[in-house]
Amino acid sequence: IQENSDKDFKDVDAKYVVLIGKVTDRIDEDTYMLSDGTGSIVLDVDDGIELPVGKRVVVRGDIDEAFWDVGELELNVHSWRLENKRD
């Protein structure tokens, strides 16, 4: 996702994606970090949703690309679940 967002011809903003990775950190009330082994992405969750830090999860949501290169690329999480060993 990050690689494609760096290329002008590949706009990733608002694309719906499914990512599998480990929640590595809780930054604040509604912001987490997810690592899939190839890189990390900021997760923005709705109020009241808590992700399990240290666990592998499947997250679904849309990409929120940095506007005019200000800020970070984020994933607006719409739903999540623990990763099933068979995934």
N, C-alpha and C positions, 0 to 999 in steps of 0.2 A: 504494500500500500504506500509506504513512504517513498520507495523507489519510483513508483508511478506518479506520485504527486509532484516529484521534482522535475518531471518532463512536461513541458508546456502542452504537448499534444495529448496527454492522458489526464484529463480532469477527473479526479476521484471524489470531489465534493458531492455530498448527498447520496453517494452510492451505498446500497444496502449490502452488508457483508456479514459473514459468520466467521468468527475467529476462535481458535482453541489455544489456550495457553495457561500459564500460571499467574495468578494475581500475586505480584511481588511486593506491593506496598499500598498503603492507604495514605493519600496525601492530605486530604481534608474530608469533610462530611460527605461530599458527593463526587470525589475524584480518587481514582485508583490508577495503578500502573499494571499493565499486562505484558508478559514476555512470552513469545512463542518459540524461543530458541534462535530466531533469526534477527530479532529486534524487539523493541518495546513500543507501546502505544499508550497514551493517556485514555482512560475510560471515564466518561462523564455519566453518572447514574442519576435517576430521579430521586427526589427526597424520599426517605424512608426505605430505600433499597440498600442493603449491605451485602458486599461481596466477601467471600471467605479468603482472607489473606493467607497465602501459602498453599492454596488448593488449585488444582487444574480445573478450569471451567470452559464452557462453550458460551460465548456471548454473541448476541445478534443486535445489529444496530446500523446506523448510518454514519458515514464519515463526515466530520466537520473539519474541512481544510482551513489552514491558517489564511486569514484574509490579508492580502498584500504583504505576505510573509511576516505578519505580526502574530505572535502566539504560536501554539503548537498544533499539529495535526491531532485530532481527537476522534474517539468513537463515542457517539451518543448511544448508550446502551438502552435497548428497548426490552430485552429479555435475556435471561441467563439461566444456566443450570450447571450442576457439577458434571464434569466429564465422565462419561460411562467408559469403563475399561474396553468396551467393544468398539468405541468410536474410532 
